[in-house]
Amino acid sequence: MPNPPTGGPSLPQERRLLTAIPGPRSRDLQSRKTAAVPQGIGTIMPVYAAAAGGGVVVDVDGNSLIDFGSGIAVTTVGNSAPALVTAVQDQLAAFTHTCFMVTPYDGYIRVAEALNRITPGDHAKRTALFNSGAEAVENAVKIARAYTGKQAVVAFDHAYHGRTNLTMAMTAKNQPYKSGFGPFAGEVYRAPMSYPFRDQGTDRGTDGPAAARRAIEVIEKQVGSENLAAVVIEPIQGEGGFVVPAPGFLPALAAWCRDHDVVFVADEVQTGFARTGDLFACEHEGVVPDLIVTAKGIAGGLPLSAVTGRAEIMDAPHVGGLGGTYGGNPLACAAALAVIELIETDGLVARARAIGDLMTEHLRKTQAGDDRIGDVRGRGAMLAVELVVPGTTAPDADLTRRVAAAAHAQGLIVLTCGTFGNVLRFLPPLSIPDHLLVEGLDLLDTVLEESR
Ligand code: PMP
């Protein structure tokens, strides 16, 4: 058996299967995992990583897998990108932690300045740093409540915002995220999302403002803007199924919020940092959110998240009202600065668009010959196919599971999502070479064919 590689981005950019997937070393680790880690922490693909870079993850058995997942949209600039490794190593040698709330450091300020500069809108902004996406969403709600003096929060059907108590309340899907974990935080209300594939046959299928009017009516009747602190929305929904709202939906919602003193919060945890072929997904429709929440792709895998927004809103909470021991950890800040620079110097926004073009063309061709593919959608390197019973919009979660499992067995890391469990989603690192994209897509065609 080969020794696990020592890794990094110099890894051969190839799919290589030396054992069954998972191999013996992974299976051994998986049985230790079962004994040591609670089952609540699930594993989508029990293949244990030894190294990763470019467009591959190499496992402990020496298999090299094509990565269409980026660790759930995190390693956008590629795993262990050399510039990021150097930046983090330099910071590691200088100091690991002082706590920004005790004796601060400039890395935090530089990340805040960079986010204030690159997020949508040229108004005065502030940025606060945290650790996880969920923690940042929670803080965006705290900030909106402090600013407006109001309490209610609106989230949407199919939304995912995290697994903490407040964000579980904001997340739509019961299984596996919420079931048995209540009671949930109060003053969270749900509005209907624009979901063009499932709104077919109504004017809302293509008419975003019509879908927004439906949502706004629910909000006005069931909540009331006089009680509403914030509307929180993913500009393209992630876990809920890569749902791209109909054009005009987001601008209409944002305009209503502006007119009613409601803070419009974009949760760009999954869509941010060049993933969708713009730095942020809001930009596709020129939407300028009051607050934007980022995480995942922000720091190449080091834990970091942020709330960035209008200075007057961000400054509403009192001194000491926000924070946390690790928020804006210096190592994560060094990584984030390297990520932001790499996006700019390596032209990763354009790369995401090119990946989107290549993959969309292929997936649409596949769809033309396969009536189980109801929809191909997404933007940039955030794409998905929704699998249905042919000729209907009835979700086929069983087929989706089988296709994903068969792809895994062939060495392709692919994730599923969606309220109905019938969406295959593709989130390759932007460092993936084209030949691996094509090989992964061809493989997907094969396993789709074999899953008939
Ligand atoms: N919001 C969105 C849109 C997400 O996709 C996620 C993670 N999947 C979160 C929030 C929560 O982020 P984290 O897992 O870092 O808490």
Residues whose N, C-alpha, C, O or C-beta is under 5 A from the ligand:
A	BS01	PMP	S132 G133 A134 E135 Y160 H161 G162 E234 G238 D267 V269 Q270 A295
